[in-house]
Amino acid sequence: MTEHEQPRRARHLMDPNNPRQVRRRNDAMSLDTVQKWVLSALAAVTILHLSAGLIIAALFVGDDQTSARVGLNILGGAFGIVAVAAARAIHGKTIASPWLLLGLIPGAIGFWLTFR
């Protein structure tokens, strides 16, 4: 090897004089998309926790207060619908859709647990 030739770098090392082009995959998600998914998941899970708390509160209300138990379960179901609507709104989708029926699941489970 002569003095003027530099040793060849290994492929896994970065060469500051010859940076490689970064290729983006077409199916890679952008930062905005990832932020929307994280925000919608966080919002939905937080609101569903509120819904579950209302349903658990309905379980601890006395048997003689049926109207309070029904009211708490209805509020739990309503907040389930709000959770689905918030997730759809964050993604820029129309809020009114059949997906809102998923929000009724916490209320239905609450009624089943409360009055079984």
N, C-alpha and C positions, 0 to 999 in steps of 0.2 A: 504494500500500500504506500502510495506516495504521500508527501506532506500536504498537498493541496486537496486531496480527497478526504471527505469526512466520512466517518463510519455510518453505515446505513442504520436508520432507527428501526426499532421493532415496530410492527404495525399497531400494537396496542398502545403505544405512546403517542402523545400529541406532538405535532411538529408546528411550532408557532409561525414558521415561515410559509407553511403550506396547510392552512386550515381546511378541514373536510367540509363539504356541503352537507347540511342536515336535511335529510329527506323526511317530509311529513307524510304519514299515511293518510289516505283519504278517509278512512273510517275512524280516525282519532277524534276524540271529543275536544271541543274548544274549551277554553277556560270559562266562558259564559255558560256553556251547557252544563259543565260540572257544578258551577256555582248555583245554577237553577235547581239541579237535582239535590244538592246538599241543603239548600234553603227550603225547598218544598218538603223534603223528608223531615227536617228539623221542625218545621211549622206543623206538619201533620201529626208527628209523634207527640209534640207538646200539647196540641189541642186534644188529641186522643187520650192523653193522660188526664186532662181535665174531665173528659167524658167518663173515663173509668172511675175517677174519684167521685163523681156525682152518683154513679151506679153503686159504688161501694157504700156511699152515704145512705142510699135507699135501702141497702141490706140491714143497716143498723137502726133504722127508724122503727119505732114500735109497731106491732101488728094492728093496733087500734087506729093508727093514722094512715089509712090506705091512700087518701088523697095526696099526702106528702110523698109516699112511695111512688105513686103513679107520676106525680109532677117531676120528681128527681129523675126517673127513668126517661120521661119525655125530654127533659133538658139534656140528659146524657146522649140520647139519640140525635137531638138537634145539634149538639156540638160535634157529633160524629159527622153529620152532614157538612157543618162548617169546616171541618178538617179537610174533607175531600175537596170542597169548593176552594179553599185556600191553596191547596196544592195545584189545582187546575189553573187558578188565577196566576200563580207564580210562573207557570209555563206558558201563559198567554193563550190558553185554550178557552173555549166558551164554558162558562160555569154550569149552565143548565145542560145536563147530559145524563144518560143512564148510569154513569159512574157514581152519581150522587146516592144511588140506592145502596152503595157500599157503606155509606155513613149511617144507615139504619141498623147495621149489624150490632154495634154496641148497645143500642136501645133494646133490640130484640133479645140479646143475651141478658141484659139487665132485667127485663120483664120475666124472662124464664127463671133466672136465679131468685128474683124477689118473690114470685108467686108460685113456686113449685110446691 
